[in-house]
Amino acid sequence: MSNVEKEKPWYKQFWPWFVIAIPLTSVITGTSLLIIASNTTDSMVVDDYYKDGLAINESLAKKQKAKELGVSATLSFDNNRVTVEVTADSEIKDSLFLNFQHATLKTKDFSLALKQDASGKYYSELNHDISGKWFINLHPYQKQWEVERKVTLPSSLEVTLGY
C-alpha cells in the first residue's frame, strides 16, 4: 500500500474538526449573548445622572436631619412580620414608611406603611421574599428625615438603622 492509501480522509482526522470547532463555538456563544442582551433590560442604568446627583445631596441632608433629631430604629423580623422600635429625642407624630430596595433587582423593591401598636412600636406584615442583600430605608410621610442601612436578610439578629 502506498502512503496516500494509508492516510484517512480529512473528515476522519482530529485537527480539521478542532480548527472548525473554534470559530463555530465563537459564533454560537456570540449569538446566545446577543439574544440574551436583546431580551433583557438592565434596571441598574439611570437615564438622568444629574437628577440623581441632586437627589444624593438631598438624601445626605435628610440623614443629617435624622442625626440632629437623634432618630434611630431597631428592626426585628419574625416569620412574616417586621417590628420597628424607633427612638428619638422628640416624639414622632408622623406615619412611618419602610422601604426595601434590593441591591441588584429593582423588580423586588417594595415599601411598607407601618402601623403603631399600644406600646409605641411599629409593625407591618411582610408578604415579600426578603432573602438577599437589601438597602432598608425608614422615613416619615413628609420625608423630613431618613435612616437607612444595607443588610443581608433573612437575619435572626436585630437590625439597627440610624446613628
C-alpha positions as CSV (number, residue, x, y, z in Angstrom):
1,M,0.0,0.0,0.0
2,S,1.2,3.5,-0.7
3,N,1.2,6.5,1.7
4,V,-1.8,8.0,0.1
5,E,-3.9,4.9,0.7
6,K,-2.8,4.8,4.5
7,E,-4.0,8.4,5.2
8,K,-7.5,8.8,6.5
9,P,-9.9,11.2,4.7
10,W,-9.9,14.7,6.2
11,Y,-13.3,14.3,7.9
12,K,-11.9,11.4,9.9
13,Q,-9.0,13.3,11.3
14,F,-8.9,15.3,14.6
15,W,-7.3,18.6,13.5
16,P,-9.7,19.8,10.8
17,W,-12.6,19.4,13.3
18,F,-10.6,21.2,16.0
19,V,-10.0,24.1,13.7
20,I,-13.6,24.2,12.7
21,A,-14.8,24.0,16.3
22,I,-13.1,27.2,17.5
23,P,-15.0,29.7,15.2
24,L,-18.2,27.6,15.4
25,T,-18.1,27.9,19.3
26,S,-17.5,31.7,19.0
27,V,-20.5,32.1,16.6
28,I,-22.8,30.1,18.9
29,T,-21.6,32.0,22.0
30,G,-22.0,35.4,20.3
31,T,-25.4,34.6,19.1
32,S,-26.5,33.4,22.5
33,L,-25.2,36.6,24.2
34,L,-26.9,38.7,21.5
35,I,-30.2,37.0,22.2
36,I,-29.8,37.4,26.0
37,A,-28.8,41.1,25.6
38,S,-31.8,42.0,23.4
39,N,-34.4,40.2,25.5
40,T,-33.4,41.6,28.9
41,T,-33.1,45.1,30.3
42,D,-30.5,46.5,32.7
43,S,-32.5,48.1,35.5
44,M,-29.3,49.5,37.1
45,V,-28.8,52.0,34.3
46,V,-30.0,55.5,35.1
47,D,-31.1,57.9,32.4
48,D,-30.7,61.2,34.3
49,Y,-27.4,61.3,36.2
50,Y,-27.7,65.0,37.1
51,K,-31.0,64.5,38.8
52,D,-29.6,61.5,40.7
53,G,-26.6,63.7,41.8
54,L,-29.0,66.3,43.2
55,A,-31.0,63.5,45.0
56,I,-27.8,62.3,46.7
57,N,-27.3,65.8,48.2
58,E,-30.9,65.8,49.4
59,S,-30.6,62.4,50.9
60,L,-27.5,63.4,52.8
61,A,-29.4,66.4,54.2
62,K,-32.2,64.1,55.4
63,K,-29.7,61.8,57.1
64,Q,-28.1,64.8,58.8
65,K,-31.6,65.9,60.0
66,A,-32.2,62.4,61.4
67,K,-28.9,62.6,63.3
68,E,-29.8,66.0,64.7
69,L,-33.2,64.7,65.9
70,G,-31.5,61.6,67.4
71,V,-33.6,59.2,65.3
72,S,-32.6,55.5,65.3
73,A,-34.6,52.4,64.8
74,T,-34.3,48.7,65.6
75,L,-35.9,46.2,63.2
76,S,-36.7,42.6,64.1
77,F,-38.1,40.1,61.7
78,D,-40.4,37.3,62.9
79,N,-41.9,34.9,60.3
80,N,-44.0,37.3,58.0
81,R,-43.8,40.4,60.3
82,V,-41.4,43.2,60.8
83,T,-41.3,45.1,64.1
84,V,-39.7,48.5,64.3
85,E,-38.8,50.2,67.6
86,V,-38.0,53.9,67.0
87,T,-36.1,56.1,69.4
88,A,-35.7,59.8,69.0
89,D,-35.1,62.9,71.1
90,S,-38.6,64.1,70.5
91,E,-41.9,62.3,69.8
92,I,-42.5,61.2,66.2
93,K,-46.1,62.2,65.3
94,D,-46.0,61.3,61.6
95,S,-46.7,58.0,59.8
96,L,-43.6,55.9,59.1
97,F,-42.7,54.0,56.0
98,L,-40.1,51.3,55.5
99,N,-38.6,50.9,52.0
100,F,-36.8,47.8,50.9
101,Q,-34.6,48.3,47.9
102,H,-32.9,45.1,46.6
103,A,-29.2,45.6,45.8
104,T,-29.5,44.3,42.2
105,L,-33.1,43.6,41.2
106,K,-35.3,46.7,41.0
107,T,-38.4,44.5,40.5
108,K,-38.1,43.2,44.0
109,D,-38.3,46.7,45.6
110,F,-41.2,47.4,47.9
111,S,-42.5,49.8,50.5
112,L,-44.4,49.1,53.8
113,A,-46.6,51.5,55.6
114,L,-46.0,50.9,59.3
115,K,-48.8,50.7,61.9
116,Q,-48.2,51.7,65.6
117,D,-49.3,49.5,68.4
118,A,-50.2,50.5,72.0
119,S,-46.6,50.0,73.2
120,G,-45.3,52.6,70.7
121,K,-43.7,50.0,68.4
122,Y,-44.4,50.0,64.7
123,Y,-45.1,46.9,62.7
124,S,-46.2,45.6,59.3
125,E,-46.9,42.2,57.7
126,L,-44.2,41.0,55.2
127,N,-45.7,39.4,52.1
128,H,-42.5,39.5,50.1
129,D,-39.4,37.3,49.8
130,I,-36.7,39.2,51.7
131,S,-33.8,36.9,51.1
132,G,-30.7,38.7,49.7
133,K,-28.9,42.0,50.1
134,W,-31.2,45.0,50.8
135,F,-31.0,48.7,51.4
136,I,-33.6,49.4,54.1
137,N,-34.8,53.0,54.5
138,L,-37.1,54.3,57.2
139,H,-38.7,57.8,56.8
140,P,-41.8,59.7,57.9
141,Y,-44.7,60.5,55.5
142,Q,-43.4,64.1,55.0
143,K,-39.8,62.8,54.3
144,Q,-38.1,65.3,56.6
145,W,-35.5,62.8,57.7
146,E,-34.4,59.2,56.9
147,V,-32.3,56.5,58.3
148,E,-31.0,53.6,56.3
149,R,-28.7,50.6,56.3
150,K,-27.5,47.9,53.9
151,V,-28.3,44.4,55.3
152,T,-28.4,40.8,54.2
153,L,-31.7,39.1,55.0
154,P,-33.1,36.9,56.4
155,S,-31.5,37.6,59.8
156,S,-32.3,36.3,63.2
157,L,-30.4,39.3,64.7
158,E,-32.0,42.8,65.1
159,V,-31.1,45.4,62.5
160,T,-30.3,48.9,63.7
161,L,-30.9,51.9,61.4
162,G,-29.5,55.3,62.2
163,Y,-26.7,56.7,64.3
